[in-house]
Amino acid sequence: MNDNHQRINLIVTGKVQGVFYRASTLEMAQRLSLMGWVRNLPEGAVEIVAEGSAHALEELMKWCRHGPPEAKVDDVAARWDRATLEFRTFRVID
């Protein structure tokens, strides 16, 4: 495993549901060659778990601060961890 391979868990709050945030996150994660998932949370936030290079994860986190055009992001909380390599793709989950 590459020492640069990491995992990030992001909780994005604001107007992030009903604005194609998950679909746009999927596209961005695929563009960055990240593995993991994105889902809506019951309280209106979006949760993202992604693994890949530290640089790509930083780029995803930077993108998450604004998201797609209709989104209004209030906050992005991040927790870094060691990659588990459990994912083979990036996908939207329920």
C-alpha positions as CSV (number, residue, x, y, z in Angstrom):
1,M,0.0,0.0,0.0
2,N,1.2,3.5,-0.8
3,D,2.0,5.5,2.3
4,N,0.2,8.4,0.6
5,H,-3.1,6.5,0.5
6,Q,-5.5,7.8,3.1
7,R,-9.1,7.9,4.1
8,I,-11.3,10.9,4.9
9,N,-14.8,11.2,6.3
10,L,-16.6,14.4,5.5
11,I,-19.9,15.8,6.9
12,V,-21.2,18.6,4.7
13,T,-23.9,20.8,6.1
14,G,-26.0,23.6,4.6
15,K,-28.3,23.4,1.6
16,V,-26.8,20.2,0.3
17,Q,-29.8,17.9,-0.3
18,G,-32.0,18.2,-3.4
19,V,-29.3,20.1,-5.3
20,F,-27.5,17.2,-7.0
21,Y,-24.7,17.2,-4.3
22,R,-24.3,13.4,-4.2
23,A,-24.3,13.0,-8.0
24,S,-21.8,15.9,-8.4
25,T,-19.6,14.4,-5.6
26,L,-19.6,11.1,-7.5
27,E,-18.4,12.8,-10.6
28,M,-15.7,14.7,-8.8
29,A,-14.5,11.6,-6.9
30,Q,-14.3,9.6,-10.1
31,R,-12.4,12.4,-11.8
32,L,-9.9,12.3,-8.8
33,S,-9.7,8.4,-8.9
34,L,-11.1,8.1,-5.4
35,M,-12.9,5.1,-3.9
36,G,-15.7,5.2,-1.3
37,W,-19.3,6.5,-1.1
38,V,-21.6,9.5,-0.5
39,R,-25.0,9.5,1.1
40,N,-27.6,11.8,2.5
41,L,-28.1,11.9,6.3
42,P,-31.5,12.2,7.9
43,E,-30.8,15.7,9.4
44,G,-30.1,17.2,6.0
45,A,-26.3,16.8,5.8
46,V,-24.3,14.8,3.3
47,E,-21.7,12.3,4.4
48,I,-18.7,11.2,2.3
49,V,-16.2,8.5,3.0
50,A,-13.3,8.5,0.4
51,E,-10.0,6.8,0.0
52,G,-7.1,7.7,-2.2
53,S,-4.0,9.9,-2.4
54,A,-3.8,12.7,0.1
55,H,-3.6,15.2,-2.7
56,A,-6.8,13.9,-4.3
57,L,-8.6,13.9,-1.0
58,E,-7.6,17.5,-0.3
59,E,-9.0,18.4,-3.8
60,L,-12.3,16.7,-3.0
61,M,-12.5,18.5,0.4
62,K,-11.8,21.8,-1.3
63,W,-14.5,21.1,-3.9
64,C,-17.0,20.1,-1.1
65,R,-16.7,23.6,0.4
66,H,-18.8,25.0,-2.5
67,G,-20.3,21.8,-4.2
68,P,-22.5,22.0,-7.2
69,P,-24.0,25.4,-8.3
70,E,-27.3,25.1,-6.4
71,A,-25.7,24.1,-3.1
72,K,-25.0,26.5,-0.2
73,V,-22.4,24.9,2.0
74,D,-22.2,26.1,5.6
75,D,-19.5,23.7,6.9
76,V,-17.3,20.8,6.0
77,A,-16.2,18.7,9.0
78,A,-13.3,16.4,8.2
79,R,-11.8,13.4,10.0
80,W,-8.7,11.8,8.5
81,D,-7.8,8.1,9.0
82,R,-5.7,5.3,7.6
83,A,-7.0,3.8,4.4
84,T,-8.7,0.4,4.7
85,L,-8.7,-0.4,1.0
86,E,-12.2,-1.9,1.3
87,F,-13.7,0.0,-1.7
88,R,-13.4,-0.8,-5.4
89,T,-15.5,2.1,-6.7
90,F,-17.0,5.3,-5.6
91,R,-20.8,5.3,-5.4
92,V,-24.0,6.9,-4.1
93,I,-25.6,4.9,-1.3
94,D,-28.9,5.3,0.5
